[in-house]
């Protein structure tokens, strides 16, 4: 897992060198016939990447986007009215029948379909009108790392080309250097010490940082055997904050942009309630436990942030007696319907 996570910068370099044409071609079609809205379809880590794509489309491009309920299509064959929309599936393997069946049925109902996939010969890629290669290369660890990073970057490339967003394209060019920036050993050690004894953890993010929190929580479950629940900092105030207090721990990802002040304030609120707060934040936040390297655009902060957190996950798994490469009860390719 850790070796693959550390190769993320090279994966992104390869994407930036080779993937622009794929996304530019798809974007040209989308500009010529703009979809009314975008449905995302994915599971696991890819589902977290799909949430990131939805935020990008809505906040950066003004296109309504959201996750489609796969079971509505696969188990109920719902007669969804999707003509004129775009369906985007994200997957490492492209093998799961629920994604393949859903994209086939959406296409038959008049949606345009796009796969962001790491296996271009997979059933999912073949089922879609358009496809873009994640170019993450073989991923052997059960827990996805570099393919997740590649999915975030592919999402940003798609939106950048669709919107003809020169500023985001320039910010993407800087990501490999930011992904190569390492977390200080003492910060990894401090974060692991704080999290190692924890069995129930709140993981907080907001906006573009919420998919980051969701992926972090998933990795803590998979690789570290920890019950971790990801929540928006705003959503937490509508009930789940009652879980805070003495003897409880929260991990807060305070990424940049307009979300940052509110997340710092929420971390302070949790501390006042007696919660042990582990704060991952940019260098200017003095009370941080772990430093997050900012991207050149706050919408992309999640990319170097998750790469840094994978270092923590690997160390934490070892500290808790787990094998991060072979989590219990899981396989690399999961087939669901």
MIKE-474646 format. One line per 8 residues: number of its first residue (from 0); for each residue y, z, x of C-alpha. Coordinates in steps of 0.02 Angstrom, whole numbers, plus 50000, padded with zeros to 5 digits. Each point is the difference from the previous one (the first is absolute). Layout:
<pts>
NUM) Y Z X | ...
</pts>
This chain:
<pts>
0) 50000 50000 50000 | 50124 50052 50131 | 49972 49849 50112 | 50025 49885 49851 | 50157 50093 49946 | 50069 49983 50176 | 49973 49811 49992 | 50120 49986 49852
8) 50144 49938 50107 | 49894 49856 50064 | 49944 49959 49823 | 50181 49991 49943 | 50047 49893 50149 | 49863 49880 49949 | 50061 50000 49820 | 50178 49964 50052
16) 49941 49861 50114 | 49880 49916 49877 | 50030 50052 49819 | 50177 49940 49960 | 49942 49827 49943 | 49876 50071 49874 | 50130 50113 49920 | 50139 49870 50008
24) 49891 49874 49907 | 49955 50124 49863 | 50182 50057 49989 | 50056 49821 49975 | 49887 49984 49848 | 50064 50166 49932 | 50181 49950 50019 | 49965 49834 49913
32) 49913 50087 49854 | 50051 50184 50001 | 49872 50114 49916 | 50059 50110 49859 | 49920 50151 50083 | 49869 50044 50131 | 49835 50092 49975 | 49918 50083 50150
40) 49813 50028 50012 | 49917 50106 50135 | 49901 50157 50033 | 49998 50132 50137 | 50119 49974 50145 | 50038 49827 49933 | 50058 50083 49840 | 50127 50098 50101
48) 50058 49838 50081 | 50014 49922 49827 | 50116 50141 49947 | 50108 49961 50153 | 50006 49817 49948 | 50054 50051 49825 | 50143 50103 50070 | 50055 49857 50112
56) 49997 49874 49858 | 50098 50112 49882 | 50126 50079 50119 | 50028 49856 50120 | 49971 49848 49889 | 50032 50062 49823 | 49828 49943 49938 | 49906 50121 49885
64) 49832 50041 50076 | 49861 50125 49973 | 49814 50035 50011 | 49885 49921 49872 | 49856 50104 49932 | 49845 49914 50069 | 49882 50078 49873 | 50100 49922 49859
72) 49946 49832 50068 | 49827 50033 50070 | 49929 50120 49869 | 50102 49953 49846 | 50045 49818 50038 | 50172 50039 49928 | 50093 49848 49928 | 50152 50029 50111
80) 50153 49889 49975 | 50033 49953 50180 | 50052 49818 49994 | 50147 49972 50117 | 49966 50157 50103 | 49936 50023 50177 | 49847 50105 50042 | 49984 50061 50180
88) 49837 50076 50062 | 49992 50093 50165 | 49835 50032 50086 | 49925 50021 50173 | 49829 49927 49959 | 50036 49895 49846 | 49826 50043 49937 | 50018 50121 49855
96) 49948 49922 49834 | 50137 50089 49901 | 50137 49912 50099 | 49913 49831 49998 | 49962 50006 49814 | 50174 50061 49957 | 50085 49861 50097 | 49886 49869 49921
104) 50041 50063 49825 | 50186 50012 50034 | 49999 49822 50066 | 49909 49941 49844 | 50135 50085 49894 | 50140 49906 50089 | 50054 50113 50144 | 50029 49935 50174
112) 49892 50094 50125 | 50024 50051 50181 | 49882 50093 50117 | 50060 50098 50151 | 49832 50018 50084 | 49921 50028 50170 | 49850 49887 49966 | 50057 49825 49957
120) 49823 49941 49956 | 49975 50145 49878 | 49970 49979 49813 | 50173 50072 49964 | 50089 49875 50110 | 49904 49857 49921 | 50040 50062 49825 | 50189 49990 50025
128) 50123 49857 49991 | 50088 50060 50160 | 49939 50109 50142 | 50074 50078 50156 | 49898 50065 50146 | 50040 50180 50051 | 49942 49956 50176 | 49946 50179 50035
136) 49838 49942 50080 | 49833 50091 49981 | 50020 50180 49944 | 49847 50105 50038 | 50056 50175 49952 | 49966 50042 49817 | 50178 50067 49984 | 50123 49856 49996
144) 50147 50011 50120 | 50056 49837 50079 | 49957 49902 49842 | 50112 50118 49901 | 50143 49973 50122 | 49969 49812 49989 | 50005 50010 49810 | 50171 50084 50004
152) 50067 49867 50119 | 49924 49858 49898 | 50085 50072 49845 | 50167 50003 50091 | 49975 49823 50066 | 49965 49937 49824 | 50155 50082 49926 | 50109 49950 50148
160) 49955 49816 49986 | 50009 50001 49811 | 50174 50077 50005 | 50049 49904 50159 | 50047 50170 50069 | 50055 49973 50181 | 50039 50185 50026 | 49824 50055 49955
168) 49921 49862 50103 | 50102 50061 50150 | 49947 50180 49967 | 49818 49945 49994 | 50017 49925 50173 | 50039 50173 50069 | 49846 50084 49925 | 49877 49971 50143
176) 50110 50098 50119 | 50019 50139 49872 | 49812 50003 49970 | 49973 50023 50187 | 50109 50157 49999 | 49885 50150 50020 | 50010 50170 49919 | 50029 50142 50122
184) 49841 50099 50034 | 50083 50165 49958 | 50050 49932 49829 | 49823 49942 49965 | 49936 50171 50054 | 50125 50092 49891 | 49959 49893 49848 | 49812 50021 50026
192) 50018 50189 50019 | 50097 50009 49837 | 49878 49892 49903 | 49830 50046 50074 | 49969 50155 49891 | 50066 49919 49840 | 49881 49950 49860 | 50126 49950 49866
200) 50155 49904 50052 | 50149 49924 49911 | 50057 49839 50085 | 50177 49952 49951 | 50095 49837 50016 | 50119 49899 49894 | 50050 49818 49978 | 49935 49898 50145
208) 49928 50161 50072 | 49887 50033 49850 | 49869 49869 50049 | 50005 50079 50174 | 49963 50170 49923 | 49860 49924 49895 | 49917 49920 50152 | 50020 50160 50101
216) 49919 50102 49860 | 49857 49875 49988 | 49967 50011 50187 | 50002 50190 49995 | 49868 49994 49863 | 49893 49867 50085 | 50007 50053 50181 | 50041 50186 49994
224) 49910 50064 49845 | 50162 50069 49928 | 50056 49995 49819 | 50171 49918 50013 | 50106 49944 49853 | 50142 49876 50024 | 50152 50019 49889 | 50177 49937 49986
232) 50124 50136 50044 | 50081 49969 49831 | 49835 50000 49905 | 49950 50163 50082 | 50146 50087 49913 | 49924 49953 49831 | 49854 50121 50014 | 49906 49992 50166
240) 50132 50104 50091 | 49917 50149 49914 | 49863 49979 50131 | 50124 50046 50136 | 50024 50176 50066 | 49930 50122 50126 | 49835 49949 50075 | 50029 49817 49954
248) 50041 49854 50115 | 50095 49838 49970 | 50017 49849 50113 | 50166 49912 49969 | 50033 49823 50061 | 50190 49986 50006 | 50025 49816 50037 | 50171 49920 50015
256) 50110 49922 49867 | 50070 50079 49842 | 49842 50105 49980 | 50029 50100 50159 | 50128 50130 49941 | 49900 50043 49845 | 49838 50018 50098 | 50082 50116 50127
264) 50071 50102 49856 | 49828 50007 49918 | 49921 50059 50163 | 50131 50138 50007 | 49961 50046 49819 | 49815 50013 50040 | 50037 50114 50148 | 50104 50114 49889
272) 49849 50013 49884 | 49897 50060 50148 | 49907 49837 50032 | 49950 49954 50177 | 50087 49832 50022 | 49944 49871 50127 | 50146 49879 50012 | 49982 49823 50069
280) 50177 49934 50019 | 50115 49893 50107 | 50067 50065 50166 | 50166 50060 49927 | 49913 50129 49888 | 49991 50155 50109 | 49875 50097 49894 | 49867 49864 50012
288) 49823 50039 50055 | 49960 49820 50044 | 50120 49860 50046 | 49993 49837 49902 | 50059 49849 50097 | 50121 49907 49886 | 49986 49814 49971 | 50155 49890 50010
296) 50006 50004 49810 | 49954 50157 49900 | 49894 49897 49880 | 49880 49975 50147 | 49996 50180 50063 | 49827 50026 49925 | 49924 49878 50124 | 50030 50096 50163
304) 49985 50164 49904 | 49820 49972 49946 | 49952 49936 50172 | 50064 50165 50072 | 49911 50103 49869 | 49833 49919 50040 | 50010 50092 50167 | 50011 50163 49904
312) 49855 49952 49885 | 49885 49963 50147 | 50042 50164 50087 | 49989 50099 49838 | 49830 49927 49957 | 49933 50059 50168 | 50078 50171 49977 | 49916 50017 49829
320) 49831 49938 50063 | 50001 49827 49920 | 49964 49827 50070 | 50151 49895 49954 | 49903 49839 50029 | 49858 50044 49882 | 50061 50104 49853 | 49862 50069 49889
328) 49943 49901 49847 | 50106 49847 50042 | 49966 49821 50055 | 50118 49875 50078 | 49982 49877 49857 | 50003 50079 49828 | 49939 49895 49853 | 50059 50058 49828
336) 50014 49921 49829
</pts>
